[in-house]
Amino acid sequence: MIGIFKNSGIFRRGWLVAAACCLFFCGCGVNKTQSDKKAEAIPVKVTTVQTKDLEKTLDYVGNIKAKEEAGVYPKVSGKVIEKVKEEGSPVNKGDVILFIDRDEVGFTFEKAPVESPLAGIVGRISVDIGSYVDPSTQVAFVVNMEKMEIGLEIPERYLPAVALGQEAKISVDAYPDRVFIGRVTLMSPVLDLETRSAPVEITIDNKEGHLKSGMFAKVKLVIAEHKGVPVILKEALMGKGDNLYVYVVEDHKASMRTVKAGIRYGELVEIREGVKGGDIVVVMGQQRLHDGVSVETEELK
């Protein structure tokens, strides 16, 4: 009996040791599983979908010139003997700019006036006192800079998107923080056979006189404007063509959303369907994602 009791005690101790080992290893297994799950979370950078006003534009470059400008030519030949106006002087139509000593045979000495053909300012005087001139010599250049214009050549495929009165946004290097507003005031009904493009004229009010003839300008013709639309960074888009999608983060998991893109403006893309303002979208690291995978997010700065 004593031997049986002793053996029973040994059996119980062995069972307790085995149970403890089992609990130990099971516990280790639980910790390992939790660690594995944590390791599965894929690090990504995200940003919040914003709502903005976007414009679709046709972008061109061109040279600015005065709406009204004219070269000034004498009516007679002779030497310049007097300058009445200087460069930058305001003039009215018919004002004398300079006088010429006529050298025609049979005429007594009489100063011949050279007059401005329009109201504006003298942009340039290209002759000096004593210079010999004739009716083919341009002696001055007069401009009226209250209205300026830019001539563009619009390719045939874009003409349906352009109309008279359409807004144009103009920027120049001299005023990098300012945008000047112009309007389409002329569209040629005839296309150039070689370039398949049509001349279009943009007119800009310039009463403040900031714009000068000869300035180089960047022109944006606004052909569509969408107000308060969801926008994302273009880096968030996956797929090609019309088959586009993004990953939205919900409860620390990636959710794939099919989207339809609209206007693209620089780094931003309008999203017509698929996401809304306030959604969190992945912009970096989405190549490793699939629907439902856990993610560890970091806000894009």
Long-range contacts (C-beta under 8 A, 24 or more apart in sequence): 37-294, 40-293, 40-294, 41-252, 41-294, 41-295, 41-296, 42-254, 42-285, 42-288, 42-289, 42-293, 42-294, 42-295, 42-296, 43-285, 43-295, 43-296, 43-297, 43-298, 44-247, 44-249, 44-254, 44-282, 44-284, 44-285, 44-286, 44-289, 44-295, 44-296, 44-297, 44-298, 45-282, 45-283, 45-284, 45-285, 45-297, 45-298, 45-299, 45-300, 46-249, 46-280, 46-281, 46-282, 46-283, 46-297, 46-298, 46-299, 46-300, 47-232, 47-233, 47-236, 47-280, 47-281, 47-283, 47-299, 47-300, 48-278, 48-279, 48-280, 48-281, 49-230, 49-231, 49-232, 49-271, 49-275, 49-276, 49-277, 49-278, 49-279, 49-280, 49-281, 50-230, 50-231, 50-277, 51-228, 51-229, 51-230, 51-231, 51-277, 52-228, 52-229, 52-231, 52-268, 53-225, 53-226, 53-227, 53-228, 53-229, 54-225, 54-226, 54-229, 54-231, 54-262, 54-263, 54-265, 54-268, 54-270, 55-220, 55-222, 55-224, 55-225, 55-226, 55-263, 55-265, 56-222, 56-223, 56-224, 56-225, 56-263, 56-264, 56-265, 57-169, 57-220, 57-221, 57-222, 57-223, 57-265, 58-154, 58-158, 58-161, 58-162, 58-220, 58-221, 58-223, 59-218, 59-219, 59-220, 59-221, 60-152, 60-154, 60-218, 60-219, 60-221, 61-216, 61-217, 61-218, 61-219, 62-150, 62-151, 62-152, 62-202, 62-216, 62-217, 62-219, 63-150, 63-151, 63-214, 63-215, 63-216, 63-217, 64-148, 64-149, 64-150, 64-170, 64-172, 64-204, 64-211, 64-212, 64-213, 64-214, 64-215, 64-216, 64-217, 65-148, 65-149, 65-150, 65-213, 65-214, 66-120, 66-143, 66-144, 66-145, 66-147, 66-148, 66-149, 66-213, 67-144, 67-146, 67-147, 67-148, 67-149, 67-203, 68-118, 68-120, 68-143, 68-144, 68-147, 69-120, 69-123, 69-141, 69-142, 69-143, 69-144, 69-213, 70-117, 70-118, 70-141, 70-142, 70-143, 71-138, 71-140, 71-141, 72-97, 72-114, 72-115, 72-116, 72-117, 72-138, 72-139, 72-140, 72-141, 72-142, 73-114, 73-135, 73-136, 73-137, 73-138, 73-139, 74-100, 74-112, 74-114, 74-133, 74-134, 74-135, 74-137, 74-139, 75-112, 75-114, 75-135, 76-100, 76-102, 76-104, 76-112, 76-134, 76-135, 77-102, 77-103, 77-104, 77-132, 77-133, 77-134, 77-135, 78-102, 78-103, 78-104, 78-112, 78-132, 78-133, 79-103, 79-130, 79-131, 79-132, 79-133, 80-127, 80-128, 80-129, 80-130, 80-131, 80-133, 80-139, 81-111, 81-129, 81-130, 82-111, 82-129, 83-125, 83-129, 85-122, 85-125, 85-140, 86-122, 86-125, 87-122, 87-123, 87-124, 87-125, 88-121, 88-122, 89-121, 89-122, 90-120, 90-121, 91-116, 91-119, 91-120, 91-121, 91-122, 91-142, 92-116, 92-119, 93-117, 93-118, 93-119, 97-122, 97-125, 97-139, 97-140, 97-142, 98-125, 98-127, 98-139, 98-140, 100-133, 114-139, 114-140, 116-140, 116-142, 117-142, 118-142, 118-144, 119-144, 120-144, 120-145, 121-145, 123-213, 143-213, 145-206, 145-209, 145-211, 145-212, 145-213, 146-205, 146-206, 146-207, 147-203, 147-204, 147-205, 147-206, 148-203, 148-204, 148-206, 148-211, 148-213, 149-185, 149-201, 149-202, 149-203, 149-204, 150-182, 150-201, 150-202, 150-204, 150-217, 150-219, 151-199, 151-200, 151-201, 151-202, 152-199, 152-200, 152-201, 152-202, 152-219, 153-192, 153-195, 153-197, 153-198, 153-199, 153-200, 154-197, 154-198, 154-200, 155-195, 155-196, 155-197, 156-191, 156-196, 156-197, 156-198, 158-223, 159-187, 159-198, 161-221, 161-223, 162-187, 162-200, 162-221, 162-223, 163-187, 166-221, 166-222, 166-223, 167-221, 167-222, 168-202, 168-219, 168-220, 168-221, 168-222, 169-219, 169-220, 169-222, 170-202, 170-204, 170-217, 170-218, 170-219, 170-220, 171-217, 171-218, 172-211, 172-215, 172-216, 172-217, 172-218, 173-215, 173-216, 174-210, 174-212, 174-215, 175-210, 178-210, 180-204, 180-206, 180-210, 180-211, 181-205, 182-219, 184-221, 224-263, 226-262, 226-263, 226-270, 229-262, 229-263, 229-270, 229-271, 229-272, 230-270, 230-271, 230-275, 230-276, 230-277, 230-279, 231-268, 231-269, 231-270, 231-271, 232-268, 232-269, 232-271, 232-275, 232-281, 232-283, 233-267, 233-268, 233-269, 233-283, 233-300, 234-264, 234-267, 234-268, 234-269, 235-267, 235-283, 235-284, 236-281, 236-282, 236-283, 236-286, 237-261, 237-269, 238-286, 245-274, 246-271, 246-274, 246-275, 246-281, 246-282, 246-286, 247-281, 247-282, 247-286, 247-289, 248-275, 248-279, 248-280, 248-281, 248-282, 249-280, 249-281, 249-282, 249-295, 249-297, 250-280, 252-294, 252-295, 252-296, 252-297, 253-292, 253-293, 253-294, 253-295, 254-282, 254-286, 254-289, 254-290, 254-291, 254-292, 254-293, 254-294, 254-295, 255-291, 255-292, 256-289, 256-290, 256-291
